[in-house]
Amino acid sequence: MKIPVVRQILSANDQIAMENRAAFDAAGVFVLNLMASPGAGKTSVILATVDRLPQGVRAGVVEGDVASSIDADTVAARGLPVVQINTGGSCHLDAPMIHSALPHLPLNELDLLFIENVGNLICPADFALGSNLNVVIASVPEGHDKPYKYPGMFAAATVVLVNKFDLQEVFDFDLDYFRRGVAMVNPDAPVMPVSCRSGAGMDTWVAWLVQRVARRERGKD
């Protein structure tokens, strides 16, 4: 009896996710859902990405956390419009939460919206939000085995960023092994090593992102 209930919950979530997507499309906003474990560097990736966007591209952020507004305060200090969602214990954001945040965002003044999901490598993968891209961020200190241990998350990714790559030698991170793990569950997802601290790989990631936005605008995504 439990399985139908779960399906009903996910079905209702998907319906609202489609409504969110319609609102984003109507406003001309390209949306990224960033998923990662706690401490992988989601906020750092957002800020490092914004720093490298072409001139005139306007970005906003939705911050999802169990509690506090620490990350939202960091984003706001950079002058970006941001809305904080505190889940009160839930391990993920869902489409209704995002829907409730939309009236508080200047969607018509944005080109990109980053949704920083709750730090978790399991639950967020199951809940559509209405985004254009699912960005999974792994980090070198977590180890190179994460795609094997959490296949569902990596299967849901449009692109995988390996953050803190400047620490590769310190942690003996095996990138080839990591790539093979991603390819087993998601052969189409590119894997991009980046470092927010040194900037390595960030230009490649931003160029890829800008290209995907352009493809959407041309009706090819």
Secondary structure as UniProt FT lines:
FT   HELIX           2..27
FT   STRAND          30..36
FT   TURN            38..39
FT   HELIX           42..51
FT   TURN            55..56
FT   STRAND          59..65
FT   HELIX           70..76
FT   TURN            77..79
FT   STRAND          82..86
FT   TURN            88..89
FT   HELIX           95..101
FT   HELIX           102..104
FT   HELIX           107..109
FT   STRAND          112..116
FT   HELIX           123..126
FT   STRAND          133..139
FT   HELIX           140..142
FT   TURN            144..145
FT   HELIX           146..149
FT   HELIX           151..155
FT   STRAND          159..163
FT   HELIX           165..167
FT   HELIX           168..171
FT   HELIX           175..185
FT   TURN            187..188
FT   STRAND          191..193
FT   TURN            196..198
FT   TURN            200..201
FT   HELIX           202..217
FT   TURN            218..219
//
